Amino acid sequence: MAYIVGARTLAKRSEFDKLLVSAVDDALNSLGESVTQSTYFHIENKFNVARKDIPENLQEFQDGLEKIFGAGARFIEILIMKNLHKQMGLPLKMEGEQLEFVEYVGVAKRGFLEKAH
């Protein structure tokens, strides 16, 4: 029985990862197709994070956004968080303590996985 639960958890993690990449796509696409393409290009080539590997390399992805966009990276991170919550079907709660992007995605992932059980 533990194997089935483990498989379900792996499937939910994979589903979350797909939602996260989709949320990133949507946030970057709101800036335009050429911005999206060049952002992915630079993050992959300068920070060694391919688009499909963003969920496993969130800190490097965040660092790349900050190097590319400076203070504007926070705006993109908020867009990603909003898109992620919309896709998960959960309300976005931004008040309270301020979490860094990587921490925030971790909290969202735990909430998503707990909702699955």
Secondary structure by P-SEA (a helix, b strand, c coil): caaaaaaaaaaaaaaaaaaaaaaaaaaaaaacaaaaaaaaaaaaaccccccccccccaaaaaaaaaaacccaaaaaaaaaaaaaaaaacbbbbcccccccaaaaaaaaaaaaaaaac
